[in-house]
């Protein structure tokens, strides 16, 4: 998978904005193609955001010491496959 080229700096871009725009482009490129493990969002079970707002997302449930994924309806524990109430 190739990373798309992002050209945030054009000839009319003010000089003061160029470093900011380059850093944003580099950050987006790193998200698109990470070169190393990245941190996972962490929360306690009673503070999880709505699963419906984060379909296919992954979270570390700190008080249960397990990963969970959103199926679009519930957060599903990766150790047991059960929904987190």
C-alpha positions in Angstrom: 0.0 0.0 0.0 1.5 3.3 -1.0 1.1 6.5 0.9 -0.6 9.2 -1.0 1.5 12.3 -1.6 0.3 15.3 0.3 1.4 18.7 -1.0 0.2 21.2 1.7 2.7 23.9 0.6 2.2 25.7 -2.6 4.0 28.7 -4.0 1.4 31.1 -2.6 1.5 29.6 0.9 2.7 32.3 3.5 6.2 31.5 4.8 4.9 31.5 8.4 2.5 28.7 7.7 4.9 26.4 5.8 6.4 24.6 8.9 3.0 24.0 10.4 1.6 22.6 7.2 4.6 20.4 6.6 4.3 19.0 10.2 0.6 18.3 9.6 1.3 16.5 6.4 4.0 14.4 8.1 1.6 13.5 10.9 -1.1 12.4 8.5 1.4 10.3 6.5 2.5 8.6 9.8 -1.2 7.8 10.6 -1.8 6.4 7.1 1.2 4.1 7.2 2.6 3.6 10.8 6.1 2.3 11.0 5.8 1.0 14.5 3.1 0.0 17.1 0.9 2.9 18.1 -0.9 3.5 21.4 -4.5 2.3 21.8 -7.2 4.4 23.4 -7.6 3.3 27.0 -10.6 3.7 29.3 -12.3 1.9 32.1 -15.4 -0.1 31.3 -17.8 2.4 32.8 -16.3 5.2 30.8 -16.3 3.7 27.4 -17.7 5.9 24.7 -20.8 4.7 22.8 -19.8 1.7 20.6 -22.2 3.0 17.9 -20.1 6.1 17.5 -16.9 4.1 16.9 -17.7 1.0 14.7 -14.6 -1.2 14.1 -12.5 0.7 16.7 -10.3 -0.8 19.2 -9.9 0.1 22.9 -7.9 -1.1 25.9 -10.4 -1.6 28.8 -8.0 -0.9 31.7 -10.0 -2.3 34.6 -10.8 -5.5 32.7 -7.2 -5.8 31.4 -8.4 -6.7 27.9 -8.8 -5.3 24.4 -12.3 -4.7 23.1 -13.6 -3.8 19.6 -16.8 -2.1 18.6 -19.2 -4.0 16.4 -21.2 -0.9 15.9 -23.6 -1.8 18.7 -21.5 -3.1 21.7 -17.9 -3.2 22.8 -16.9 -6.8 22.5 -14.2 -8.3 24.8 -11.4 -9.9 23.0 -10.7 -12.5 25.7 -14.2 -13.9 26.0 -16.1 -12.5 23.0 -18.8 -11.2 25.3 -20.3 -7.7 25.1 -19.2 -5.3 27.8 -22.3 -4.0 29.6 
